[in-house]
Amino acid sequence: MESRRKFIQKISAGMAAMAVGSKGVDLSARSFSAVPGANDKIRVGIVGFSDRFRSSLFPCFMHHAREMNFELVALSDIWNRRRDEGKAYIKEKTGWDVALCRNNEELYARTDIDAVIISTADFQHALHLAEAARAGKDAYCEKPFAETMDDANAALKACKEAGIVVQIGSQRRSGRNYQAAHDYIRSGKFGDIVMAEMRWNVNQPGRWRRPQLCAQIRESDVDWGRFLMNRPKVAWDPRKYLEYRLFWPYSSGIPGQWMCHQIDTVHWFTGFPYPRSVVSNGGIYQWKDGRTNADTLTSVFEYGPLDDDSKGFQVTYSSRFSNSAGGIKELYYANGGMLNLDTNEITPEGGLREQEAKAMGLQANQLESFTLPKISVDAGANTGGDPLTSAHMRNWMECVRTRNIATNCPVEAGHSHTIACAMANAAYRTGMQATYDPATQQIMTGGRIFKYE
């Protein structure tokens, strides 16, 4: 434990911007003066009326809106169809007549916005979060936090400077089972983690595909230039607009969508802000539809103190779109047994038994079995399930009211999962081992900064 603390202190010193693990209420004069009264309504703008917002974020927001005195007042989307659909949908469900904005400049020019919910394309999250920070608006921001380190670093800096309340959409951190697992591991009762196995498998030809919408949308319906933001200026492509998760550099695909959820638990449970190294392999083996992101990927992460190669553990992550056998798994192993976050069970399975221990003059090491609070995750669902997202949304609302910047998943946690996922993506795209340089805050492959091309 001592070497782990020294490691985290070393990283924190080298990455002052990250402030990993900071907790507590922001009691600065500026923040304290901004604490809303119990009767003050918190007015929220929507940045992107996405499928994710409609199917999960909106119902979870509404589940707590009346009690927490929150209201949706405006919607920004660069696609005219989504603006119109969003306005009609919210009017039907709530009676609220939200104002429509063609872009975020129009949204932040308004004087009736206190906070925003960001649910746009993967590569836009960090950029849109930085906009919210510069406008002084609290934000619930969907994951992945970012797809490149430049975007992640800029958003982290903007949020820290602005002191806004940020919740990154890694909703596992608000699940009672995950919180109990975190507390158990951090208590030392589990022992040192020696390995973790994670997977996320589906068999869904339509995953991230929108063929009907691609046939209907026209360039004149959207602001294509605003969509591209800081990505290369290319000709209009409806697939890149609507099926962006299939194409780099708009999304890393598997790392940005699924890996970021599960690798975040590793950082949270252990206190390590990023891996020592990552190697990856995969390809497009099943769905040869023009996509550039893998439909099958395996990454191997090594975690541990940078100054002690003898201590650490390995994480294997695999995901495929071609066969759903195995579904979602998150298995943590110690010498004394296993933590299974699929069944929410801690068992002595695989632990050191008396027969093997005695032969080496050792004591048996067997964990006591018990069950964590049960919340399951459906592989076919949109990354999480309502119980987790609802609890996560409520935590953000409560923190907005109290000005507590230590949400369950603060901006630093998003920055950390970006490092790990960007390392996996870089390793996949170069075929080389990837590492992270805290001095430059960049991913390294082959001794050089990985170039996002």
Number of C-alpha atoms within 10 A of each C-alpha: 9 6 14 19 13 14 20 18 14 15 21 17 15 15 16 10 14 21 16 22 16 11 13 10 15 17 14 11 8 10 16 14 10 13 16 14 10 10 8 12 16 21 16 22 28 29 27 23 25 17 13 15 21 15 12 17 24 19 16 21 23 18 15 16 19 11 8 19 15 20 18 24 19 23 28 25 25 21 21 17 13 19 20 14 12 24 18 15 15 18 13 11 10 11 10 16 15 19 15 20 22 16 18 21 12 12 22 21 11 14 7 14 21 20 26 24 28 28 24 22 22 22 29 24 25 31 20 22 33 24 18 27 25 16 17 20 24 28 29 25 25 25 29 30 32 29 28 25 21 15 22 28 19 14 26 22 16 21 24 18 13 16 20 25 28 32 30 28 27 28 25 26 23 22 21 17 20 23 18 15 24 17 13 17 17 17 10 10 12 22 17 18 23 15 19 22 17 20 20 23 21 18 15 15 11 10 13 13 16 13 13 8 13 16 10 9 17 13 13 10 13 18 15 19 15 11 20 18 13 12 13 10 10 9 9 14 15 19 20 19 19 17 21 23 26 24 18 18 20 21 25 27 25 25 28 24 17 22 23 23 21 21 25 23 21 21 18 19 17 16 16 21 25 26 29 20 21 28 22 24 19 18 15 17 12 14 15 9 8 10 18 17 25 26 20 20 23 19 23 19 24 16 24 21 20 18 12 11 10 9 14 18 17 18 21 18 23 21 26 25 22 16 14 16 11 12 18 23 21 19 20 21 24 23 21 22 23 24 28 20 22 16 16 21 19 23 19 21 18 15 17 20 17 14 11 12 13 12 9 8 9 13 14 16 18 20 22 13 13 11 15 19 15 14 18 17 19 13 19 17 9 15 21 21 18 18 17 22 24 22 22 27 27 18 17 26 26 13 21 25 20 20 25 22 26 21 24 25 24 22 29 24 25 26 25 24 30 28 27 28 29 28 33 32 30 27 26 23 18 16 15 17 20 29 28 22 13 15 10 12 16 21 25 21 21 13 10 11 17 22 12 14 8
